[in-house]
Amino acid sequence: MRTIPIPVDTGKLTITCVKAPRPRVLNRDTGEIKTDKNGNTVYEVTVSVEDEFGRIELVKIGITGEPPITAGDPVNAVGLVGYVWEMSGRWGISYRASALLPAREAAGV
């Protein structure tokens, strides 16, 4: 399976953290935590994403390292990309960001 990263234009989106960051679990039976190629822990953050028309979706964003955000924070998703995947006839989009910052701190980024 080949995936191509698709950059997401976040300019017209309002992103809010709805669940505190937590390490992504690969195997619930063993408790194995996902790591990146450098051995750093990958975190999963559940956010609400509202577009300019008021449509809202809940999505999970993966990020290396624990981001400095908590539930309720407006968030700036730096370098957000989507990856379309397909497995056994099912498909979806997974999201990754290079940084998730509180919007008040990210204004200058």
Jmol script that loads the backbone (N, CA, C; Angstrom):
load data "model"
ATOM      1  N   MET A   1       0.854  -1.181   0.000  1.00  0.00           N
ATOM      2  CA  MET A   1       0.000   0.000   0.000  1.00  0.00           C
ATOM      3  C   MET A   1       0.894   1.237   0.000  1.00  0.00           C
ATOM      4  N   ARG A   2       0.622   2.136  -0.913  1.00  0.00           N
ATOM      5  CA  ARG A   2       1.380   3.375  -1.011  1.00  0.00           C
ATOM      6  C   ARG A   2       0.481   4.522  -0.583  1.00  0.00           C
ATOM      7  N   THR A   3       0.975   5.370   0.303  1.00  0.00           N
ATOM      8  CA  THR A   3       0.198   6.531   0.711  1.00  0.00           C
ATOM      9  C   THR A   3       0.946   7.788   0.313  1.00  0.00           C
ATOM     10  N   ILE A   4       0.193   8.784  -0.063  1.00  0.00           N
ATOM     11  CA  ILE A   4       0.766  10.060  -0.455  1.00  0.00           C
ATOM     12  C   ILE A   4       0.259  11.114   0.516  1.00  0.00           C
ATOM     13  N   PRO A   5       1.173  11.854   1.150  1.00  0.00           N
ATOM     14  CA  PRO A   5       0.711  12.889   2.079  1.00  0.00           C
ATOM     15  C   PRO A   5       0.011  14.021   1.328  1.00  0.00           C
ATOM     16  N   ILE A   6      -1.138  14.445   1.849  1.00  0.00           N
ATOM     17  CA  ILE A   6      -1.892  15.541   1.256  1.00  0.00           C
ATOM     18  C   ILE A   6      -1.901  16.686   2.263  1.00  0.00           C
ATOM     19  N   PRO A   7      -1.225  17.808   1.953  1.00  0.00           N
ATOM     20  CA  PRO A   7      -1.216  18.940   2.885  1.00  0.00           C
ATOM     21  C   PRO A   7      -2.632  19.467   3.110  1.00  0.00           C
ATOM     22  N   VAL A   8      -2.926  19.843   4.356  1.00  0.00           N
ATOM     23  CA  VAL A   8      -4.233  20.385   4.708  1.00  0.00           C
ATOM     24  C   VAL A   8      -4.088  21.879   4.960  1.00  0.00           C
ATOM     25  N   ASP A   9      -4.878  22.685   4.241  1.00  0.00           N
ATOM     26  CA  ASP A   9      -4.872  24.132   4.445  1.00  0.00           C
ATOM     27  C   ASP A   9      -5.733  24.435   5.663  1.00  0.00           C
ATOM     28  N   THR A  10      -5.105  24.821   6.750  1.00  0.00           N
ATOM     29  CA  THR A  10      -5.830  25.062   8.000  1.00  0.00           C
ATOM     30  C   THR A  10      -6.253  26.518   8.161  1.00  0.00           C
ATOM     31  N   GLY A  11      -6.008  27.336   7.162  1.00  0.00           N
ATOM     32  CA  GLY A  11      -6.294  28.765   7.246  1.00  0.00           C
ATOM     33  C   GLY A  11      -7.743  29.114   7.559  1.00  0.00           C
ATOM     34  N   LYS A  12      -8.689  28.308   7.100  1.00  0.00           N
ATOM     35  CA  LYS A  12     -10.109  28.604   7.320  1.00  0.00           C
ATOM     36  C   LYS A  12     -10.753  27.608   8.288  1.00  0.00           C
ATOM     37  N   LEU A  13      -9.914  26.923   9.065  1.00  0.00           N
ATOM     38  CA  LEU A  13     -10.425  25.935  10.007  1.00  0.00           C
ATOM     39  C   LEU A  13     -10.232  26.418  11.439  1.00  0.00           C
ATOM     40  N   THR A  14     -11.168  26.073  12.295  1.00  0.00           N
ATOM     41  CA  THR A  14     -11.034  26.309  13.728  1.00  0.00           C
ATOM     42  C   THR A  14     -10.833  24.939  14.365  1.00  0.00           C
ATOM     43  N   ILE A  15      -9.680  24.752  14.996  1.00  0.00           N
ATOM     44  CA  ILE A  15      -9.328  23.458  15.572  1.00  0.00           C
ATOM     45  C   ILE A  15      -9.259  23.606  17.091  1.00  0.00           C
ATOM     46  N   THR A  16      -9.955  22.699  17.797  1.00  0.00           N
ATOM     47  CA  THR A  16      -9.996  22.742  19.256  1.00  0.00           C
ATOM     48  C   THR A  16      -9.687  21.357  19.808  1.00  0.00           C
ATOM     49  N   CYS A  17      -8.783  21.288  20.770  1.00  0.00           N
ATOM     50  CA  CYS A  17      -8.459  20.027  21.429  1.00  0.00           C
ATOM     51  C   CYS A  17      -9.648  19.609  22.286  1.00  0.00           C
ATOM     52  N   VAL A  18     -10.143  18.388  22.094  1.00  0.00           N
ATOM     53  CA  VAL A  18     -11.275  17.917  22.891  1.00  0.00           C
ATOM     54  C   VAL A  18     -10.890  16.778  23.832  1.00  0.00           C
ATOM     55  N   LYS A  19      -9.709  16.205  23.633  1.00  0.00           N
ATOM     56  CA  LYS A  19      -9.234  15.136  24.512  1.00  0.00           C
ATOM     57  C   LYS A  19      -7.723  15.293  24.647  1.00  0.00           C
ATOM     58  N   ALA A  20      -7.248  15.287  25.873  1.00  0.00           N
ATOM     59  CA  ALA A  20      -5.824  15.504  26.140  1.00  0.00           C
ATOM     60  C   ALA A  20      -4.956  14.522  25.352  1.00  0.00           C
ATOM     61  N   PRO A  21      -3.755  14.968  24.939  1.00  0.00           N
ATOM     62  CA  PRO A  21      -2.831  14.081  24.213  1.00  0.00           C
ATOM     63  C   PRO A  21      -2.517  12.836  25.045  1.00  0.00           C
ATOM     64  N   ARG A  22      -2.395  11.714  24.344  1.00  0.00           N
ATOM     65  CA  ARG A  22      -2.000  10.479  25.019  1.00  0.00           C
ATOM     66  C   ARG A  22      -1.170   9.642  24.056  1.00  0.00           C
ATOM     67  N   PRO A  23      -0.262   8.832  24.581  1.00  0.00           N
ATOM     68  CA  PRO A  23       0.534   7.978  23.692  1.00  0.00           C
ATOM     69  C   PRO A  23      -0.378   7.049  22.895  1.00  0.00           C
ATOM     70  N   ARG A  24      -0.030   6.852  21.633  1.00  0.00           N
ATOM     71  CA  ARG A  24      -0.826   5.966  20.785  1.00  0.00           C
ATOM     72  C   ARG A  24      -0.449   4.521  21.075  1.00  0.00           C
ATOM     73  N   VAL A  25      -1.446   3.712  21.381  1.00  0.00           N
ATOM     74  CA  VAL A  25      -1.225   2.307  21.700  1.00  0.00           C
ATOM     75  C   VAL A  25      -1.345   1.489  20.418  1.00  0.00           C
ATOM     76  N   LEU A  26      -0.306   0.693  20.127  1.00  0.00           N
ATOM     77  CA  LEU A  26      -0.330  -0.180  18.949  1.00  0.00           C
ATOM     78  C   LEU A  26      -1.040  -1.492  19.236  1.00  0.00           C
ATOM     79  N   ASN A  27      -0.802  -2.029  20.433  1.00  0.00           N
ATOM     80  CA  ASN A  27      -1.363  -3.317  20.786  1.00  0.00           C
ATOM     81  C   ASN A  27      -1.967  -3.221  22.179  1.00  0.00           C
ATOM     82  N   ARG A  28      -3.285  -3.304  22.249  1.00  0.00           N
ATOM     83  CA  ARG A  28      -3.962  -3.168  23.556  1.00  0.00           C
ATOM     84  C   ARG A  28      -3.654  -4.330  24.489  1.00  0.00           C
ATOM     85  N   ASP A  29      -3.380  -5.499  23.928  1.00  0.00           N
ATOM     86  CA  ASP A  29      -3.087  -6.666  24.762  1.00  0.00           C
ATOM     87  C   ASP A  29      -1.736  -6.535  25.461  1.00  0.00           C
ATOM     88  N   THR A  30      -0.742  -6.012  24.738  1.00  0.00           N
ATOM     89  CA  THR A  30       0.608  -5.903  25.307  1.00  0.00           C
ATOM     90  C   THR A  30       0.903  -4.510  25.853  1.00  0.00           C
ATOM     91  N   GLY A  31       0.087  -3.522  25.447  1.00  0.00           N
ATOM     92  CA  GLY A  31       0.346  -2.150  25.874  1.00  0.00           C
ATOM     93  C   GLY A  31       1.453  -1.480  25.082  1.00  0.00           C
ATOM     94  N   GLU A  32       1.852  -2.089  23.956  1.00  0.00           N
ATOM     95  CA  GLU A  32       2.927  -1.530  23.136  1.00  0.00           C
ATOM     96  C   GLU A  32       2.545  -0.142  22.623  1.00  0.00           C
ATOM     97  N   ILE A  33       3.452   0.816  22.812  1.00  0.00           N
ATOM     98  CA  ILE A  33       3.250   2.204  22.404  1.00  0.00           C
ATOM     99  C   ILE A  33       3.926   2.439  21.060  1.00  0.00           C
ATOM    100  N   LYS A  34       3.255   3.182  20.177  1.00  0.00           N
ATOM    101  CA  LYS A  34       3.821   3.498  18.856  1.00  0.00           C
ATOM    102  C   LYS A  34       4.964   4.498  19.008  1.00  0.00           C
ATOM    103  N   THR A  35       6.024   4.255  18.256  1.00  0.00           N
ATOM    104  CA  THR A  35       7.161   5.183  18.209  1.00  0.00           C
ATOM    105  C   THR A  35       7.473   5.507  16.758  1.00  0.00           C
ATOM    106  N   ASP A  36       8.144   6.651  16.540  1.00  0.00           N
ATOM    107  CA  ASP A  36       8.561   7.000  15.189  1.00  0.00           C
ATOM    108  C   ASP A  36       9.876   6.296  14.864  1.00  0.00           C
ATOM    109  N   LYS A  37      10.428   6.569  13.684  1.00  0.00           N
ATOM    110  CA  LYS A  37      11.653   5.876  13.263  1.00  0.00           C
ATOM    111  C   LYS A  37      12.859   6.198  14.139  1.00  0.00           C
ATOM    112  N   ASN A  38      12.762   7.282  14.935  1.00  0.00           N
ATOM    113  CA  ASN A  38      13.862   7.649  15.839  1.00  0.00           C
ATOM    114  C   ASN A  38      13.627   7.167  17.268  1.00  0.00           C
ATOM    115  N   GLY A  39      12.541   6.416  17.483  1.00  0.00           N
ATOM    116  CA  GLY A  39      12.253   5.886  18.805  1.00  0.00           C
ATOM    117  C   GLY A  39      11.477   6.817  19.716  1.00  0.00           C
ATOM    118  N   ASN A  40      11.010   7.958  19.178  1.00  0.00           N
ATOM    119  CA  ASN A  40      10.221   8.907  19.973  1.00  0.00           C
ATOM    120  C   ASN A  40       8.761   8.467  20.027  1.00  0.00           C
ATOM    121  N   THR A  41       8.109   8.679  21.156  1.00  0.00           N
ATOM    122  CA  THR A  41       6.712   8.309  21.338  1.00  0.00           C
ATOM    123  C   THR A  41       5.807   9.138  20.435  1.00  0.00           C
ATOM    124  N   VAL A  42       4.868   8.454  19.779  1.00  0.00           N
ATOM    125  CA  VAL A  42       3.867   9.128  18.955  1.00  0.00           C
ATOM    126  C   VAL A  42       2.613   9.315  19.815  1.00  0.00           C
ATOM    127  N   TYR A  43       2.137  10.554  19.877  1.00  0.00           N
ATOM    128  CA  TYR A  43       0.938  10.883  20.638  1.00  0.00           C
ATOM    129  C   TYR A  43      -0.247  11.014  19.702  1.00  0.00           C
ATOM    130  N   GLU A  44      -1.432  10.807  20.259  1.00  0.00           N
ATOM    131  CA  GLU A  44      -2.677  10.934  19.521  1.00  0.00           C
ATOM    132  C   GLU A  44      -3.512  12.001  20.229  1.00  0.00           C
ATOM    133  N   VAL A  45      -4.011  12.953  19.445  1.00  0.00           N
ATOM    134  CA  VAL A  45      -4.799  14.047  20.014  1.00  0.00           C
ATOM    135  C   VAL A  45      -6.137  14.094  19.279  1.00  0.00           C
ATOM    136  N   THR A  46      -7.231  14.053  20.024  1.00  0.00           N
ATOM    137  CA  THR A  46      -8.556  14.169  19.420  1.00  0.00           C
ATOM    138  C   THR A  46      -8.944  15.640  19.413  1.00  0.00           C
ATOM    139  N   VAL A  47      -9.301  16.140  18.231  1.00  0.00           N
ATOM    140  CA  VAL A  47      -9.668  17.547  18.071  1.00  0.00           C
ATOM    141  C   VAL A  47     -10.992  17.655  17.326  1.00  0.00           C
ATOM    142  N   SER A  48     -11.675  18.783  17.526  1.00  0.00           N
ATOM    143  CA  SER A  48     -12.821  19.105  16.679  1.00  0.00           C
ATOM    144  C   SER A  48     -12.309  20.082  15.630  1.00  0.00           C
ATOM    145  N   VAL A  49     -12.768  19.889  14.414  1.00  0.00           N
ATOM    146  CA  VAL A  49     -12.364  20.749  13.301  1.00  0.00           C
ATOM    147  C   VAL A  49     -13.629  21.355  12.707  1.00  0.00           C
ATOM    148  N   GLU A  50     -13.702  22.679  12.737  1.00  0.00           N
ATOM    149  CA  GLU A  50     -14.863  23.381  12.192  1.00  0.00           C
ATOM    150  C   GLU A  50     -14.420  24.151  10.956  1.00  0.00           C
ATOM    151  N   ASP A  51     -15.156  23.963   9.854  1.00  0.00           N
ATOM    152  CA  ASP A  51     -14.811  24.687   8.633  1.00  0.00           C
ATOM    153  C   ASP A  51     -15.565  26.014   8.579  1.00  0.00           C
ATOM    154  N   GLU A  52     -15.354  26.762   7.521  1.00  0.00           N
ATOM    155  CA  GLU A  52     -15.942  28.093   7.382  1.00  0.00           C
ATOM    156  C   GLU A  52     -17.464  28.071   7.247  1.00  0.00           C
ATOM    157  N   PHE A  53     -18.043  26.892   6.982  1.00  0.00           N
ATOM    158  CA  PHE A  53     -19.490  26.772   6.840  1.00  0.00           C
ATOM    159  C   PHE A  53     -20.159  26.259   8.117  1.00  0.00           C
ATOM    160  N   GLY A  54     -19.360  26.065   9.171  1.00  0.00           N
ATOM    161  CA  GLY A  54     -19.892  25.608  10.447  1.00  0.00           C
ATOM    162  C   GLY A  54     -19.989  24.100  10.596  1.00  0.00           C
ATOM    163  N   ARG A  55     -19.484  23.350   9.598  1.00  0.00           N
ATOM    164  CA  ARG A  55     -19.488  21.888   9.710  1.00  0.00           C
ATOM    165  C   ARG A  55     -18.373  21.475  10.660  1.00  0.00           C
ATOM    166  N   ILE A  56     -18.672  20.544  11.556  1.00  0.00           N
ATOM    167  CA  ILE A  56     -17.712  20.112  12.568  1.00  0.00           C
ATOM    168  C   ILE A  56     -17.491  18.605  12.478  1.00  0.00           C
ATOM    169  N   GLU A  57     -16.227  18.204  12.561  1.00  0.00           N
ATOM    170  CA  GLU A  57     -15.868  16.781  12.599  1.00  0.00           C
ATOM    171  C   GLU A  57     -14.868  16.558  13.714  1.00  0.00           C
ATOM    172  N   LEU A  58     -14.909  15.384  14.309  1.00  0.00           N
ATOM    173  CA  LEU A  58     -13.891  14.976  15.269  1.00  0.00           C
ATOM    174  C   LEU A  58     -12.854  14.171  14.521  1.00  0.00           C
ATOM    175  N   VAL A  59     -11.595  14.502  14.707  1.00  0.00           N
ATOM    176  CA  VAL A  59     -10.505  13.757  14.078  1.00  0.00           C
ATOM    177  C   VAL A  59      -9.397  13.548  15.099  1.00  0.00           C
ATOM    178  N   LYS A  60      -8.588  12.530  14.843  1.00  0.00           N
ATOM    179  CA  LYS A  60      -7.414  12.264  15.663  1.00  0.00           C
ATOM    180  C   LYS A  60      -6.193  12.655  14.853  1.00  0.00           C
ATOM    181  N   ILE A  61      -5.290  13.374  15.499  1.00  0.00           N
ATOM    182  CA  ILE A  61      -4.059  13.798  14.844  1.00  0.00           C
ATOM    183  C   ILE A  61      -2.891  13.157  15.570  1.00  0.00           C
ATOM    184  N   GLY A  62      -2.003  12.525  14.814  1.00  0.00           N
ATOM    185  CA  GLY A  62      -0.793  11.942  15.370  1.00  0.00           C
ATOM    186  C   GLY A  62       0.328  12.967  15.348  1.00  0.00           C
ATOM    187  N   ILE A  63       1.166  12.916  16.381  1.00  0.00           N
ATOM    188  CA  ILE A  63       2.281  13.850  16.474  1.00  0.00           C
ATOM    189  C   ILE A  63       3.396  13.210  17.294  1.00  0.00           C
ATOM    190  N   THR A  64       4.634  13.445  16.882  1.00  0.00           N
ATOM    191  CA  THR A  64       5.765  12.937  17.637  1.00  0.00           C
ATOM    192  C   THR A  64       6.023  13.862  18.814  1.00  0.00           C
ATOM    193  N   GLY A  65       6.097  13.282  20.007  1.00  0.00           N
ATOM    194  CA  GLY A  65       6.315  14.068  21.216  1.00  0.00           C
ATOM    195  C   GLY A  65       5.010  14.627  21.747  1.00  0.00           C
ATOM    196  N   GLU A  66       4.962  14.850  23.056  1.00  0.00           N
ATOM    197  CA  GLU A  66       3.736  15.336  23.684  1.00  0.00           C
ATOM    198  C   GLU A  66       3.554  16.830  23.435  1.00  0.00           C
ATOM    199  N   PRO A  67       2.462  17.219  22.767  1.00  0.00           N
ATOM    200  CA  PRO A  67       2.251  18.644  22.492  1.00  0.00           C
ATOM    201  C   PRO A  67       1.804  19.388  23.752  1.00  0.00           C
ATOM    202  N   PRO A  68       2.111  20.685  23.842  1.00  0.00           N
ATOM    203  CA  PRO A  68       1.788  21.482  25.034  1.00  0.00           C
ATOM    204  C   PRO A  68       0.355  22.021  25.021  1.00  0.00           C
ATOM    205  N   ILE A  69      -0.606  21.121  24.833  1.00  0.00           N
ATOM    206  CA  ILE A  69      -2.013  21.535  24.778  1.00  0.00           C
ATOM    207  C   ILE A  69      -2.834  20.667  25.720  1.00  0.00           C
ATOM    208  N   THR A  70      -3.999  21.179  26.094  1.00  0.00           N
ATOM    209  CA  THR A  70      -4.928  20.428  26.940  1.00  0.00           C
ATOM    210  C   THR A  70      -6.323  20.551  26.347  1.00  0.00           C
ATOM    211  N   ALA A  71      -7.231  19.729  26.844  1.00  0.00           N
ATOM    212  CA  ALA A  71      -8.612  19.768  26.364  1.00  0.00           C
ATOM    213  C   ALA A  71      -9.182  21.166  26.538  1.00  0.00           C
ATOM    214  N   GLY A  72      -9.836  21.657  25.497  1.00  0.00           N
ATOM    215  CA  GLY A  72     -10.436  22.991  25.502  1.00  0.00           C
ATOM    216  C   GLY A  72      -9.595  24.046  24.818  1.00  0.00           C
ATOM    217  N   ASP A  73      -8.308  23.750  24.583  1.00  0.00           N
ATOM    218  CA  ASP A  73      -7.429  24.733  23.939  1.00  0.00           C
ATOM    219  C   ASP A  73      -7.737  24.881  22.454  1.00  0.00           C
ATOM    220  N   PRO A  74      -7.858  26.126  21.956  1.00  0.00           N
ATOM    221  CA  PRO A  74      -7.827  26.329  20.508  1.00  0.00           C
ATOM    222  C   PRO A  74      -6.413  25.967  20.038  1.00  0.00           C
ATOM    223  N   VAL A  75      -6.315  25.292  18.905  1.00  0.00           N
ATOM    224  CA  VAL A  75      -5.038  24.719  18.472  1.00  0.00           C
ATOM    225  C   VAL A  75      -4.655  25.191  17.077  1.00  0.00           C
ATOM    226  N   ASN A  76      -3.362  25.400  16.883  1.00  0.00           N
ATOM    227  CA  ASN A  76      -2.799  25.630  15.557  1.00  0.00           C
ATOM    228  C   ASN A  76      -2.074  24.344  15.174  1.00  0.00           C
ATOM    229  N   ALA A  77      -2.542  23.684  14.109  1.00  0.00           N
ATOM    230  CA  ALA A  77      -1.926  22.448  13.623  1.00  0.00           C
ATOM    231  C   ALA A  77      -0.908  22.811  12.547  1.00  0.00           C
ATOM    232  N   VAL A  78       0.363  22.813  12.921  1.00  0.00           N
ATOM    233  CA  VAL A  78       1.449  23.182  12.010  1.00  0.00           C
ATOM    234  C   VAL A  78       1.828  21.967  11.164  1.00  0.00           C
ATOM    235  N   GLY A  79       1.907  22.175   9.857  1.00  0.00           N
ATOM    236  CA  GLY A  79       2.324  21.093   8.957  1.00  0.00           C
ATOM    237  C   GLY A  79       1.357  19.921   8.931  1.00  0.00           C
ATOM    238  N   LEU A  80       0.052  20.187   8.996  1.00  0.00           N
ATOM    239  CA  LEU A  80      -0.945  19.120   9.019  1.00  0.00           C
ATOM    240  C   LEU A  80      -1.061  18.472   7.643  1.00  0.00           C
ATOM    241  N   VAL A  81      -0.965  17.142   7.626  1.00  0.00           N
ATOM    242  CA  VAL A  81      -1.129  16.382   6.379  1.00  0.00           C
ATOM    243  C   VAL A  81      -2.085  15.230   6.630  1.00  0.00           C
ATOM    244  N   GLY A  82      -2.796  14.835   5.573  1.00  0.00           N
ATOM    245  CA  GLY A  82      -3.688  13.683   5.628  1.00  0.00           C
ATOM    246  C   GLY A  82      -3.142  12.579   4.756  1.00  0.00           C
ATOM    247  N   TYR A  83      -3.335  11.347   5.202  1.00  0.00           N
ATOM    248  CA  TYR A  83      -2.909  10.171   4.446  1.00  0.00           C
ATOM    249  C   TYR A  83      -4.129   9.287   4.230  1.00  0.00           C
ATOM    250  N   VAL A  84      -4.504   9.062   2.976  1.00  0.00           N
ATOM    251  CA  VAL A  84      -5.618   8.167   2.672  1.00  0.00           C
ATOM    252  C   VAL A  84      -5.090   6.739   2.748  1.00  0.00           C
ATOM    253  N   TRP A  85      -5.831   5.860   3.455  1.00  0.00           N
ATOM    254  CA  TRP A  85      -5.427   4.472   3.581  1.00  0.00           C
ATOM    255  C   TRP A  85      -6.594   3.555   3.225  1.00  0.00           C
ATOM    256  N   GLU A  86      -6.261   2.315   2.840  1.00  0.00           N
ATOM    257  CA  GLU A  86      -7.263   1.303   2.565  1.00  0.00           C
ATOM    258  C   GLU A  86      -6.745  -0.036   3.053  1.00  0.00           C
ATOM    259  N   MET A  87      -7.634  -0.783   3.732  1.00  0.00           N
ATOM    260  CA  MET A  87      -7.253  -2.086   4.241  1.00  0.00           C
ATOM    261  C   MET A  87      -8.496  -2.974   4.287  1.00  0.00           C
ATOM    262  N   SER A  88      -8.443  -4.107   3.640  1.00  0.00           N
ATOM    263  CA  SER A  88      -9.536  -5.082   3.640  1.00  0.00           C
ATOM    264  C   SER A  88     -10.880  -4.461   3.252  1.00  0.00           C
ATOM    265  N   GLY A  89     -10.867  -3.610   2.227  1.00  0.00           N
ATOM    266  CA  GLY A  89     -12.092  -2.997   1.740  1.00  0.00           C
ATOM    267  C   GLY A  89     -12.564  -1.789   2.528  1.00  0.00           C
ATOM    268  N   ARG A  90     -11.872  -1.459   3.607  1.00  0.00           N
ATOM    269  CA  ARG A  90     -12.197  -0.262   4.391  1.00  0.00           C
ATOM    270  C   ARG A  90     -11.161   0.805   4.080  1.00  0.00           C
ATOM    271  N   TRP A  91     -11.564   2.060   4.215  1.00  0.00           N
ATOM    272  CA  TRP A  91     -10.618   3.133   3.964  1.00  0.00           C
ATOM    273  C   TRP A  91     -10.883   4.280   4.926  1.00  0.00           C
ATOM    274  N   GLY A  92      -9.920   5.175   5.005  1.00  0.00           N
ATOM    275  CA  GLY A  92     -10.060   6.341   5.862  1.00  0.00           C
ATOM    276  C   GLY A  92      -8.917   7.307   5.614  1.00  0.00           C
ATOM    277  N   ILE A  93      -8.854   8.319   6.440  1.00  0.00           N
ATOM    278  CA  ILE A  93      -7.780   9.302   6.350  1.00  0.00           C
ATOM    279  C   ILE A  93      -7.155   9.413   7.733  1.00  0.00           C
ATOM    280  N   SER A  94      -5.847   9.262   7.800  1.00  0.00           N
ATOM    281  CA  SER A  94      -5.151   9.485   9.059  1.00  0.00           C
ATOM    282  C   SER A  94      -4.423  10.827   8.939  1.00  0.00           C
ATOM    283  N   TYR A  95      -4.299  11.509  10.057  1.00  0.00           N
ATOM    284  CA  TYR A  95      -3.700  12.843  10.059  1.00  0.00           C
ATOM    285  C   TYR A  95      -2.460  12.879  10.936  1.00  0.00           C
ATOM    286  N   ARG A  96      -1.462  13.641  10.486  1.00  0.00           N
ATOM    287  CA  ARG A  96      -0.250  13.895  11.269  1.00  0.00           C
ATOM    288  C   ARG A  96       0.070  15.377  11.161  1.00  0.00           C
ATOM    289  N   ALA A  97       0.700  15.890  12.199  1.00  0.00           N
ATOM    290  CA  ALA A  97       1.135  17.284  12.204  1.00  0.00           C
ATOM    291  C   ALA A  97       2.567  17.334  12.708  1.00  0.00           C
ATOM    292  N   SER A  98       3.305  18.334  12.268  1.00  0.00           N
ATOM    293  CA  SER A  98       4.670  18.486  12.776  1.00  0.00           C
ATOM    294  C   SER A  98       4.650  19.152  14.143  1.00  0.00           C
ATOM    295  N   ALA A  99       3.583  19.918  14.450  1.00  0.00           N
ATOM    296  CA  ALA A  99       3.421  20.529  15.774  1.00  0.00           C
ATOM    297  C   ALA A  99       1.955  20.858  16.011  1.00  0.00           C
ATOM    298  N   LEU A 100       1.527  20.713  17.256  1.00  0.00           N
ATOM    299  CA  LEU A 100       0.206  21.161  17.692  1.00  0.00           C
ATOM    300  C   LEU A 100       0.459  22.138  18.826  1.00  0.00           C
ATOM    301  N   LEU A 101       0.148  23.399  18.578  1.00  0.00           N
ATOM    302  CA  LEU A 101       0.452  24.456  19.539  1.00  0.00           C
ATOM    303  C   LEU A 101      -0.824  25.178  19.958  1.00  0.00           C
ATOM    304  N   PRO A 102      -0.861  25.658  21.210  1.00  0.00           N
ATOM    305  CA  PRO A 102      -2.003  26.493  21.592  1.00  0.00           C
ATOM    306  C   PRO A 102      -2.066  27.682  20.642  1.00  0.00           C
ATOM    307  N   ALA A 103      -3.243  28.017  20.140  1.00  0.00           N
ATOM    308  CA  ALA A 103      -3.381  29.072  19.138  1.00  0.00           C
ATOM    309  C   ALA A 103      -2.804  30.407  19.627  1.00  0.00           C
ATOM    310  N   ARG A 104      -2.940  30.709  20.916  1.00  0.00           N
ATOM    311  CA  ARG A 104      -2.425  31.977  21.432  1.00  0.00           C
ATOM    312  C   ARG A 104      -0.908  32.051  21.338  1.00  0.00           C
ATOM    313  N   GLU A 105      -0.202  30.886  21.428  1.00  0.00           N
ATOM    314  CA  GLU A 105       1.256  30.871  21.343  1.00  0.00           C
ATOM    315  C   GLU A 105       1.725  30.760  19.899  1.00  0.00           C
ATOM    316  N   ALA A 106       0.878  30.263  19.032  1.00  0.00           N
ATOM    317  CA  ALA A 106       1.280  29.992  17.654  1.00  0.00           C
ATOM    318  C   ALA A 106       1.025  31.153  16.726  1.00  0.00           C
ATOM    319  N   ALA A 107       0.509  32.250  17.229  1.00  0.00           N
ATOM    320  CA  ALA A 107       0.162  33.379  16.363  1.00  0.00           C
ATOM    321  C   ALA A 107       1.359  33.858  15.552  1.00  0.00           C
ATOM    322  N   GLY A 108       2.546  33.747  16.096  1.00  0.00           N
ATOM    323  CA  GLY A 108       3.736  34.222  15.392  1.00  0.00           C
ATOM    324  C   GLY A 108       4.422  33.169  14.555  1.00  0.00           C
ATOM    325  N   VAL A 109       3.882  31.928  14.517  1.00  0.00           N
ATOM    326  CA  VAL A 109       4.527  30.853  13.766  1.00  0.00           C
ATOM    327  C   VAL A 109       4.155  30.925  12.302  1.00  0.00           C
TER     328      VAL A 109
END
end "model"
wireframe off; spacefill off
backbone 0.3
color backbone group
